[in-house]
Amino acid sequence: MNRIAIAIAILLLTTAAGCGTSRNATGGAREGNGTVTGIITLADEVGPKTGDFCANLGLKVTPAGTPEDVLGNRTVRVSRGRCSYHVNNLPSGGEQLALSVSPSPAWQCANGATPTITPDAQPLQLKDYQAETRDFRVSCTEPTGEASTTTP
């Protein structure tokens, strides 16, 4: 009987210790019930658009003052020739957040330009159970150093 009691006590202690130390990407205290979702559309001249071309997309939500502290649980997938994203478990008490998106290193422009995403990083402030939708567009800028062919 003594062995059973000791085994149960050890099992309870290890379970409690495991639960107390597990944390998600948001750091525990920084999570909430806010969500941001949207699409990233690639212009015709941006490629490749085969396979999982959204895999290395840089997308993050951070506190406004600390851009290295990534918050929430992020999901990005290919949907209808675009990248669809969803970030949940975001702080929802009115904290100022920043949503930023950067192009995948695999994306290239047909004219040799660098792919750019518009609009730039956007401020975000979520209330309890609020879901925001933010969409972005990837396009190609003219390569630097070349003369413009337009006339006044």
Backbone torsions as a table, in degrees:
resi	resn	phi	psi	omega
1	MET	NA	-38.5	179.4
2	ASN	-62.4	-40.1	179.7
3	ARG	-64.5	-39.4	179.7
4	ILE	-64.5	-43.6	179.3
5	ALA	-63.4	-41.5	178.9
6	ILE	-66.5	-42.7	179.9
7	ALA	-62.8	-41.7	178.3
8	ILE	-65.4	-41.9	179.2
9	ALA	-62.3	-43.2	178.8
10	ILE	-65.0	-43.1	178.4
11	LEU	-60.4	-44.7	178.5
12	LEU	-64.2	-42.1	179.8
13	LEU	-66.0	-42.1	179.8
14	THR	-69.2	-35.9	177.1
15	THR	-65.9	-45.0	179.3
16	ALA	-64.3	-40.2	179.1
17	ALA	-66.0	-40.7	178.9
18	GLY	-64.3	-41.5	179.5
19	CYS	-68.7	-33.9	-178.2
20	GLY	-73.4	-22.6	-176.6
21	THR	-103.1	-9.0	-179.5
22	SER	-79.2	136.1	-179.5
23	ARG	-143.2	154.7	177.7
24	ASN	-98.6	-173.0	-176.2
25	ALA	-65.6	-17.1	-176.7
26	THR	-87.6	-3.1	177.3
27	GLY	82.3	16.4	175.0
28	GLY	77.2	-76.1	-175.1
29	ALA	-69.6	-17.2	-176.2
30	ARG	-92.1	0.8	-177.2
31	GLU	-88.5	159.3	179.4
32	GLY	-152.8	-154.7	-177.4
33	ASN	-120.1	20.3	176.9
34	GLY	-84.2	156.3	-178.2
35	THR	-140.7	143.1	169.8
36	VAL	-128.3	137.0	-176.4
37	THR	-144.1	160.7	177.9
38	GLY	170.2	-169.1	179.4
39	ILE	-127.9	154.3	173.5
40	ILE	-121.2	113.5	-177.6
41	THR	-96.1	132.3	177.2
42	LEU	-96.5	131.5	175.6
43	ALA	-62.5	161.1	-177.5
44	ASP	-57.3	-34.0	-175.6
45	GLU	-82.7	-1.2	179.1
46	VAL	-97.6	132.8	179.9
47	GLY	-149.0	176.9	-0.8
48	PRO	-79.6	157.4	177.8
49	LYS	-122.6	46.0	178.6
50	THR	-125.1	155.0	179.9
51	GLY	63.3	-148.0	178.6
52	ASP	-92.4	71.1	-175.6
53	PHE	-71.1	-7.2	178.1
54	CYS	-93.0	-2.5	-171.2
55	ALA	-56.1	-41.5	-174.7
56	ASN	-104.8	20.9	176.4
57	LEU	-63.1	133.0	177.1
58	GLY	-89.3	108.6	-179.1
59	LEU	-136.5	126.1	178.6
60	LYS	-151.7	152.4	172.9
61	VAL	-116.9	128.1	-177.0
62	THR	-133.9	160.0	169.9
63	PRO	-64.8	146.5	-176.0
64	ALA	-57.2	-35.9	-176.7
65	GLY	-87.9	-15.9	-177.0
66	THR	-133.6	84.8	-176.0
67	PRO	-67.3	-10.2	178.6
68	GLU	-86.9	-10.4	-178.6
69	ASP	-94.8	92.4	-176.9
70	VAL	-78.5	132.8	-175.8
71	LEU	-113.0	160.0	171.6
72	GLY	81.0	173.9	175.8
73	ASN	-109.0	119.5	-171.2
74	ARG	-104.0	137.9	172.8
75	THR	-132.4	128.8	176.5
76	VAL	-130.1	134.2	179.4
77	ARG	-148.8	161.4	175.9
78	VAL	-79.8	132.5	179.3
79	SER	-148.7	114.1	178.0
80	ARG	56.7	40.4	177.6
81	GLY	76.4	14.4	178.8
82	ARG	-132.0	173.7	173.6
83	CYS	-100.9	124.7	177.2
84	SER	-106.1	133.6	-179.4
85	TYR	-129.0	158.1	-179.8
86	HIS	-151.3	123.8	176.5
87	VAL	-124.1	118.8	179.5
88	ASN	-120.2	-178.9	-175.9
89	ASN	61.6	38.1	179.1
90	LEU	-91.0	149.0	176.3
91	PRO	-54.0	133.2	-173.3
92	SER	-126.5	23.2	-180.0
93	GLY	-99.0	20.8	179.3
94	GLY	92.0	8.1	178.6
95	GLU	-66.1	139.7	179.0
96	GLN	-74.8	120.8	-179.4
97	LEU	-119.3	164.0	176.0
98	ALA	-127.1	130.8	176.3
99	LEU	-105.9	121.7	179.5
100	SER	-129.9	146.6	-179.0
101	VAL	-132.3	135.2	175.5
102	SER	-130.3	146.1	-175.1
103	PRO	-66.0	153.0	174.4
104	SER	-65.3	141.3	177.7
105	PRO	-61.3	-21.8	-179.5
106	ALA	-77.2	-20.6	-177.2
107	TRP	-71.5	135.3	179.5
108	GLN	-137.7	152.7	177.5
109	CYS	-96.1	143.6	180.0
110	ALA	-62.1	-30.7	-178.6
111	ASN	-90.7	6.8	178.5
112	GLY	85.9	-0.9	179.3
113	ALA	-74.2	171.6	177.8
114	THR	-92.7	129.9	176.9
115	PRO	-65.0	135.6	177.3
116	THR	-125.3	151.2	-179.6
117	ILE	-113.1	132.1	176.2
118	THR	-125.0	146.9	-5.4
119	PRO	-75.7	171.8	178.2
120	ASP	-67.7	-177.2	178.5
121	ALA	-49.0	136.2	-174.9
122	GLN	-117.6	139.7	174.8
123	PRO	-69.8	152.1	-175.5
124	LEU	-146.0	131.6	177.8
125	GLN	-139.9	111.1	-172.9
126	LEU	-104.8	141.1	173.0
127	LYS	-95.1	173.1	179.6
128	ASP	-55.3	129.9	177.7
129	TYR	60.4	21.4	179.8
130	GLN	-86.5	141.0	175.2
131	ALA	-121.2	125.2	178.4
132	GLU	-106.8	147.6	174.1
133	THR	-115.1	125.8	178.2
134	ARG	-132.5	121.7	-179.8
135	ASP	-108.2	151.4	-179.0
136	PHE	-133.7	161.0	178.5
137	ARG	-132.4	133.1	176.2
138	VAL	-100.4	126.1	178.9
139	SER	-136.9	176.5	-178.7
140	CYS	-110.5	130.0	174.8
141	THR	-91.5	159.6	176.8
142	GLU	-65.1	139.7	176.6
143	PRO	-59.7	140.1	-179.3
144	THR	-72.4	148.2	176.7
145	GLY	92.5	-7.1	178.9
146	GLU	-98.4	145.7	-179.8
147	ALA	-74.9	146.3	178.8
148	SER	-77.8	146.1	-178.8
149	THR	-100.7	5.6	-179.9
150	THR	-85.5	150.3	177.3
151	THR	-114.6	148.9	-177.9
152	PRO	-71.1	NA	NA
